[in-house]
Amino acid sequence: MITSNAIRLAVAADAAAIALMSRHLIEHGLPWGWDGQRVAQAILAPHINVAVTGPRGAPVGFGIMAYHDDDAHLVLFAVQPARQRQGLGKALLDWLEAAARVAGAERIRVEARRENLAARIFYNELGYHERMISKAMYNGQVDGVRLEKWLRVHDVSASGAAS
């Protein structure tokens, strides 16, 4: 079982490995958008968390979460195939969701390739709902699915609004 103690914020030494995982596990067949330089910039960005598990320079799983006002966007998320279905992805996502709550996010948005049924099932099982299918979402070539999870429910009665 992976604990939150095994999850840490990425450091510059992790950037190249994260970029390679993105290239092979997420961006395969598409132009490489998340190269080492872009990942390194995300690691340093004040409005982004890059969480990893595994040794420095050789993470086995990662998630990149960007924060915008009251919403968070899970930009990239992957676990090496040999380490999948061991609770690692859930632990990473739990960690990122906790950080999003602390940051004041009310919802998390994420996208997946339409044909990536494993990812869609993973997110669905963890409370993410499919909002729409977007044709040719990835580089005009690959269909995608947009998902979201609400972290907070607005209480209309608490805001003083009349029913």
N, C-alpha and C positions, 0 to 999 in steps of 0.2 A: 504494500500500500504506500502510495506517495503521500507525504505530508506537506503542509504549506512550508515547513522548514527546508524542504528540498527545492523549493522554488525561490528564485532570486531575480533581481533586476539584472538585465544583461549589461555587460561591459564591452568596451571596444574590441577586446580579444574574441568576443563571440560573433561579431558582425559577419565575418566571412562564412562561418559555418551556417549561420541563419540564412544568409543569402543563397548558399548552395541548396539548403533544404527547400527554400522557397522555389528556386529554379526547378528542382526535380520533383517536388511533391505538390506544388501549387501552380506554378507558371508553365508547366511542361506544354510544349506545342505553341506557346505564345512568346512574343518578345519579352526579354528579361527586364522587368521593371524594378525589381527589388534587388539590385546588385549590392555588393559590400559597402559601397559609399553611401547609398541611400539608407541602408540599415544602420550604418554608423551614425548618420544624421538623426535618424529616429531615436537611437539610444540617447543622444544628447538633447533632444527636443524637450522643452519643459511641459508640453501638453500631450506627451506620449509616454506610455509605459511599454517597455519591451521586457517581458517576463520569460525566463528560461528555466529549464531543469537540466542538470548534467554538468560535467566538469567545464571549467573556463576554457573557452576555445573549442569545445566539442559538445555543445548542447544536444540533447536528444529530443527536445520538444521546445516550442516557443509560441508566444502569442504577442502580437503588437496591437495595442489599444490606444486609439486617439480620442481625446476629450474635446467636446464642443458644447459650450453652455450647459444645458441640462441633458445632454445625450452623449453617448460614447459609441465609437465605431471600432469593432474588432476587424482591423484591417487585414491581418494575416494570422493564420493559426495552423500549426502542423506538429505532428509527432512522427518520428521515424517509424516506418512500417513494423520493424521488429519489436518496437516498444508499444504498439497500439494494443488496445483492449486489455490494458493492465491498470487502468485508473489514472494514468498520467495526464491524458487530455482533460478529464473531468477535474482533476486537481488544479491544473493550469487555469482552466476556465473559471473555476470557483475563486481562485486567487485574483484573477482579473476582474471578475464581477464584484468582489469585495472592494477592490481599489476603485471601481467605478462608483459604487455606492458612497464611499468616503468622499469622492470628488463631486458628489451631488448629482450624478447622472440618474435620470428617471427611466431611461431605456438604453438598451444596447442594440445596435444594428450590425448585421454581418451578411456577407454574401457567400454563395458557394456555386460551383458549376452545377448546372442542372443534372448532368449525368452522374454526379458524385453522390450516389445514394447513401453511402456510408456516412458522409459528412452531414447530409440532410437528416438522417435518422439520429445521429449523435446530437445535433442541435435540437431537434424535436424532443428527444427524450429528456433534455435538460431545460425544457420550458420555452424554447424559441419557436415562434410561429412563422410559417411561410406567408409572406405578404403578397408577393407577386413573382411571376416569371418574367424575366427581361430577355428578349430575343437579342442575340449577338452582343451581349453585355461586355464580354471580354474581347477587346481589340477588334470588335466587329465580326468575330468568328464563332464564339462559343456562348451558348445560352447560359444564363445565370438565374439563381433564385435569391431573392432578397428576404431575409428573415429578421425578426426583432423579438426582443424579450423586454417586457416592462418590469422594472425593478421596484417602482413605487406606484401606488394607485392614488390618484387625486381624490380627496374627500371633499366633495362639493359642499356638504353641510358645514364643514369646519371653516370654509372660506367666507361664510356669511351669506352665501347666495341663497335666494328664495327658491323653493321648489314650485 
